[in-house]
Amino acid sequence: MKVSEGTLERALQVMWQIVAVLEGQGFTVEVSEGHTFALINGERVCFGIEEPVRKVIKQKPRVANPTDRWDYDEEVTHEPVGKLTLLIHASTWGKYEQRSRWSDAKIQRIESVIGDFVAGLMRTAVVLRRQAEEEKRREHERQKRAEEAIQLRKDIQEEEKKLEQFNKWVDDWERAERLRRFIAVYAEKSHSWPAEKQAEHKAWIDWAQKQADRVDPFVSQKPASVLDRKRELSWW
């Protein structure tokens, strides 16, 4: 309640009537942290009563020798208007937007619209639940899209990894084939070289074939090499 002393008693009477109507409908009312809530079908709808104020502007009298510009500016005050407004403090928007104000007017006072105000509280409770359900659905959809994006990113990474491995196999196979073709040509040419060098050539051919096998992705049992021990140097 935000009212002046002059309208306090009337405001209390109006609030009492609202509480009585709500309780008569099987609902409850609670006050928490300075706010009043109607508990309607599991929804807490905040409501209250206020007295609007009006701005009153008075022109200050001019002074002969002003030392500050505010000496001849306006004086602004706020005064209660003596009328009351019932308010529903709830966030409803878009297609769910609901009426939230009932005010004194020339031909009606808020006492005559208490029934409509309570009905407004009930409609707002329904809307708040629908908004919450819709937000829950949106959150579920956002979560689903996020999970799908995570899975898509994972699938892409796995596909890129497989493609990278595939391309490496092709490159290694082509390299192994080039090495073997070279070795074959080398073996053919070395037959015509000096006899005393044949043992050396044969040893090199055996070594070279092992290097081709080490590269070939179709050779499962790779020949051993001293290069396999290269990482041992980091231990020393």
C-alpha positions, 0 to 999 in steps of 0.5 A: 500500500502506497497511500497518504494518511487521508486515504489510508482508512479507505484503502485498508477497507478496499484491501480487506474486501479484496482479501475476503473475496479471494478467500471466499473463492478458496484462494489465500493471501500472503505478505512477503518482504513488503509485498502482497500476493494472492496464491491462485492455483499455485501461482503467486500474483502480486497486487496492491493499492496506491494513491497517485500524486500530482506534480505541483509547480510554483514559480519562485519570486524573483530576487533583486540580485540572484546569486544562484540561478535556482533563486528564480527557478520553479519550485516543484512539489508532489501532492496526493490526489485523493484517489486510489488505484488498484494494481496488479504487479505482474509481467505479462506481455505480447498475446498474454498482456493483461489489464493491470490498473483499476482507478477511481473515476468520475462515475465509479470508485474502485469499491465497485470494481473489486469483483472485476479486479479479483477476476483480473488476478485470476486471469493473470494467474492463468497467464503467468502459468501459460507464460511459464510453460511457454518459457519452459518449452522455449528453454527446452528447445534452446537446450535441444538446439544447443545439444544438437550443435554440440553433437554436430560439432563433434560429428564434424570434428570426427569426420575431419579427423577421419578425412585427415587420416584417409588423406594421410594413408593415401599420401603414405601409400603413394610415397611407399609406391614411389619408393618401391618403384625407385628401389626396383629401378635401383635393383635393375641398374645395380646389376650392371655395376661392379661385382665387388659392390653388389653386396653393398647394393643388396644391403641397401635394397633390403634397407630401402624396402624396409623403409617403404614398408614402414611408410605403407599403411597396408603393412601392419607389422612395421619393420623396426628402425633405430629411429623408433628410439629417437625419443630416448634421447630426451631421457638423457 
